[in-house]
Structure formats: structure tokens, C-alpha cells
């Protein structure tokens, strides 16, 4: 079956937001009177949404009140700094252009807050490629729940067999499995080690390689 709907994760898949996320986490820890974490450790906490990122970053000793205070600070800080260093990964813009020229429908499904996600894709000049951008607060349940995928398939008006998830972590693979669609895992993202279990249907070291797989090298 041809792939007519491409559902992309955001962080670690389309955008390299690692430095801005790490800076926001460490600003939050400083606000809470804590020492900074190494950036690599922060990167390993990304993928399940801001509340989980902040909870992990503050540690098991943090109370619910402290986590809530930290989350509010993190979101306010990150909104003001979410495009300081964030860029599209190499080849992403060109690949999105190829998909659009081929008539593929594209959407973003991320666990990042939706307004922030839309601001980022618009700020990077690719918001117009997507018919929809959904975030972690768009539905009752975040990824890996299938709810977001089901909504996008319905809005796109395609069959489930014609949809595919593209992401960088096990969260995205589990989302695809729960929704009954195939998944491509990109190996350049935040958590390539998590793609071992569960394994995606396809691995792509570059977004251009995935575009070649979907469209053919000549498209």
C-alpha cells in the first residue's frame, strides 16, 4: 500500500531542540535551588511531555508541589527560549518539500504542548507543510495512546493501511503499534537506543533516506 499520511514526532525527529530543552531544565533546577544536570542526561528524559520531563529532572525527592512549581517555571521559560538554538535537522526541510510536491498529507503528533509546537514549526518556516499539529495537551491521552493517530487518520480521510508514524524513540513505535500502523524510526534523534525494543518497521539514518523509501529516489 502507498503511504498517503505521514505522522511525524517533533523533538528528535523534525527538530533538534536539545540545547533549548536542556537550558530550560537547568534554569528550572536553578530556580528550585538545584545544581544543573549534564545535557545528555536531560536528553534521555525527553519524549513523554513536559510534566514527565520536569518530574524526572527534579528527581524522586521532589514533592508534588515542587514538581508543579517547576513545571510552571519550565513552561514559562521555555516559551520565551524555544527557538534560541532549535533548528530543523539536516534534510528535513528538503524532504518535507518532496513529500508535499508528491501530494502526501503530513501532520505532527508530539507530546510537547500544542501551542509551543505550532510556534516552533511556524518559526522554523515549515508550519505550512502540515494540515494539523497536535500536542500533548490536545487529547485526553498522550502518546503512546492511539487517540492522536486515530484523530489524524480521520481528519486526513485515508485508510489506516496508508498511514505511517515517524519518530525517534520507543514512544513513537509504541504509538504506532497501539494504532495498528507501521513506524519508521530515525536514528539521528534523542533516543536511538530505545528503538531496539520495540523495533520499528523501518530505520532511517537520515530523513532523506526515509523520503527515498516512500517516494523513490527520483521523486
Secondary structure per residue as TSV (DSSP state, phi and psi in degrees):
chain	resnum	aa	ss	phi	psi
A	1	X	-	360.0	135.0
A	2	X	-	-67.7	151.7
A	3	X	-	-92.1	115.0
A	4	X	-	-103.7	-21.0
A	5	X	E	-126.5	122.6
A	6	X	E	-111.4	121.2
A	7	X	E	-110.4	111.8
A	8	X	E	-101.3	136.1
A	9	X	-	-67.7	167.2
A	10	X	S	-106.6	-73.3
A	11	X	B	-65.8	127.3
A	12	X	T	84.0	-5.2
A	13	X	T	-120.0	-58.9
A	14	X	T	-96.0	-37.1
A	15	X	E	-122.8	145.6
A	16	X	E	-98.1	95.5
A	17	X	-	-109.2	16.8
A	18	X	H	-59.6	-47.0
A	19	X	H	-66.3	-43.0
A	20	X	H	-64.4	-38.4
A	21	X	H	-66.9	-44.2
A	22	X	H	-64.1	-40.7
A	23	X	H	-63.4	-40.5
A	24	X	H	-67.4	-40.2
A	25	X	H	-63.1	-45.3
A	26	X	H	-73.7	-28.3
A	27	X	H	-64.7	-38.3
A	28	X	H	-65.7	-44.1
A	29	X	H	-63.7	-38.8
A	30	X	H	-63.6	-41.1
A	31	X	H	-59.6	-33.8
A	32	X	T	-90.0	7.1
A	33	X	T	76.7	28.9
A	34	X	-	-115.8	157.4
A	35	X	-	-77.3	156.8
A	36	X	-	-70.2	156.0
A	37	X	-	-97.5	155.8
A	38	X	-	-65.5	142.9
A	39	X	H	-55.6	-41.8
A	40	X	H	-60.4	-35.0
A	41	X	H	-67.8	-40.1
A	42	X	H	-62.2	-42.9
A	43	X	H	-57.2	-35.7
A	44	X	T	-70.6	-14.0
A	45	X	T	-91.8	-6.7
A	46	X	T	-83.2	145.7
A	47	X	T	134.5	-20.4
A	48	X	S	-113.4	14.5
A	49	X	-	100.8	162.6
A	50	X	H	-61.0	-43.1
A	51	X	H	-58.6	-41.7
A	52	X	H	-70.7	-39.3
A	53	X	H	-59.1	-46.7
A	54	X	H	-67.9	-41.9
A	55	X	H	-60.1	-47.0
A	56	X	H	-64.2	-39.5
A	57	X	H	-69.7	-29.9
A	58	X	H	-84.7	-19.2
A	59	X	-	92.7	166.2
A	60	X	T	-65.4	-23.2
A	61	X	T	-77.6	-13.0
A	62	X	-	-70.6	136.3
A	63	X	-	-79.7	167.5
A	64	X	H	-60.9	-38.3
A	65	X	H	-64.6	-39.4
A	66	X	H	-68.6	-39.5
A	67	X	H	-62.6	-42.1
A	68	X	H	-65.3	-42.3
A	69	X	H	-63.2	-43.2
A	70	X	H	-63.4	-40.5
A	71	X	H	-63.5	-44.6
A	72	X	H	-61.6	-42.6
A	73	X	H	-65.9	-45.1
A	74	X	H	-57.8	-48.6
A	75	X	H	-63.6	-41.4
A	76	X	H	-65.7	-43.8
A	77	X	H	-65.7	-46.1
A	78	X	H	-66.9	-35.7
A	79	X	H	-57.2	-35.3
A	80	X	H	-83.7	-13.7
A	81	X	H	-130.2	16.4
A	82	X	T	-75.0	-6.9
A	83	X	T	-124.0	18.2
A	84	X	S	-61.3	-49.9
A	85	X	S	-125.2	-5.2
A	86	X	-	-70.2	134.2
A	87	X	E	-137.5	163.6
A	88	X	E	-72.3	144.8
A	89	X	-	-66.3	153.8
A	90	X	T	-55.4	134.7
A	91	X	T	85.7	-9.8
A	92	X	H	-68.3	-49.2
A	93	X	H	-59.5	-45.6
A	94	X	H	-63.0	-39.9
A	95	X	H	-68.0	-41.8
A	96	X	H	-61.3	-38.5
A	97	X	H	-61.9	-41.7
A	98	X	H	-64.6	-43.6
A	99	X	H	-61.9	-42.7
A	100	X	H	-65.7	-42.1
A	101	X	H	-62.5	-29.5
A	102	X	T	-85.9	0.1
A	103	X	T	82.0	17.0
A	104	X	-	-76.3	141.3
A	105	X	E	-87.2	137.3
A	106	X	E	-132.3	144.2
A	107	X	E	-145.4	161.2
A	108	X	E	-113.2	132.8
A	109	X	E	-130.9	106.5
A	110	X	-	-129.7	162.1
A	111	X	S	-92.6	0.6
A	112	X	S	-72.8	148.4
A	113	X	-	-52.6	141.6
A	114	X	H	-66.7	-43.2
A	115	X	H	-62.8	-39.9
A	116	X	H	-64.3	-41.7
A	117	X	H	-63.4	-44.6
A	118	X	H	-65.9	-37.9
A	119	X	H	-61.3	-39.4
A	120	X	H	-70.0	-48.5
A	121	X	H	-66.2	-35.1
A	122	X	H	-68.7	-41.7
A	123	X	H	-64.1	-29.0
A	124	X	T	-90.7	0.9
A	125	X	T	81.4	19.9
A	126	X	-	-122.5	7.7
A	127	X	G	-58.4	-33.1
A	128	X	G	-70.0	-10.7
A	129	X	G	-76.8	-19.4
A	130	X	-	-109.1	132.8
A	131	X	S	-78.1	-15.9
A	132	X	E	-157.0	143.6
A	133	X	E	-127.6	117.3
A	134	X	E	-114.4	143.6
A	135	X	-	-117.7	-172.5
A	136	X	T	-68.4	-18.2
A	137	X	T	-107.2	16.4
A	138	X	S	-82.6	-23.2
A	139	X	S	-132.8	170.6
A	140	X	S	-63.9	-33.9
A	141	X	S	-124.1	140.2
A	142	X	-	-83.3	169.5
A	143	X	T	-56.6	141.9
A	144	X	T	-89.9	14.9
A	145	X	S	-62.3	150.0
A	146	X	S	-82.6	-5.5
A	147	X	H	-55.5	-45.4
A	148	X	H	-64.8	-41.9
A	149	X	H	-62.8	-45.0
A	150	X	H	-59.3	-41.9
A	151	X	H	-63.2	-43.2
A	152	X	H	-67.8	-39.1
A	153	X	H	-61.6	-42.4
A	154	X	H	-64.1	-43.2
A	155	X	H	-68.3	-35.3
A	156	X	H	-76.8	-21.2
A	157	X	T	69.5	36.3
A	158	X	-	-116.1	164.1
A	159	X	-	-77.4	156.5
A	160	X	G	-61.4	-32.0
A	161	X	G	-66.5	-17.9
A	162	X	G	-101.2	10.7
A	163	X	E	-110.8	150.0
A	164	X	E	-145.9	139.5
A	165	X	E	-93.8	142.5
A	166	X	E	-129.5	120.8
A	167	X	E	-156.4	179.0
A	168	X	S	-114.4	1.5
A	169	X	S	-142.1	172.7
A	170	X	H	-62.3	-27.1
A	171	X	H	-58.7	-41.6
A	172	X	H	-71.5	-38.2
A	173	X	H	-64.6	-44.4
A	174	X	H	-64.2	-36.7
A	175	X	H	-60.7	-47.1
A	176	X	H	-62.4	-44.0
A	177	X	H	-60.8	-44.3
A	178	X	H	-63.8	-30.2
A	179	X	H	-92.4	-5.8
A	180	X	T	73.7	33.7
A	181	X	-	-126.5	159.9
A	182	X	E	-74.2	165.8
A	183	X	E	-140.2	137.9
A	184	X	E	-105.2	130.2
A	185	X	E	-103.2	125.6
A	186	X	E	-91.0	135.0
A	187	X	T	-95.2	3.5
A	188	X	T	-96.5	1.6
A	189	X	S	-84.6	-155.6
A	190	X	S	-72.9	-38.5
A	191	X	-	-132.7	58.5
A	192	X	G	-62.0	-27.7
A	193	X	G	-65.2	-24.5
A	194	X	G	-77.8	-6.8
A	195	X	G	-81.1	-0.2
A	196	X	G	-74.6	-34.3
A	197	X	S	-152.7	110.0
A	198	X	S	-77.0	150.2
A	199	X	-	-86.9	140.9
A	200	X	-	-73.3	171.3
A	201	X	S	-75.4	-23.4
A	202	X	E	-146.9	142.7
A	203	X	E	-115.6	136.3
A	204	X	E	-130.8	119.0
A	205	X	S	-74.3	-18.4
A	206	X	S	-141.3	152.7
A	207	X	H	-64.4	-32.2
A	208	X	H	-61.6	-34.1
A	209	X	H	-66.0	-39.0
A	210	X	H	-66.3	-41.2
A	211	X	H	-61.8	-40.3
A	212	X	H	-61.7	-39.7
A	213	X	H	-65.2	-42.6
A	214	X	H	-74.3	-41.7
A	215	X	H	-105.3	-20.6
A	216	X	-	91.9	148.9
A	217	X	T	-65.9	-23.1
A	218	X	T	-87.7	-7.2
A	219	X	-	-89.1	360.0
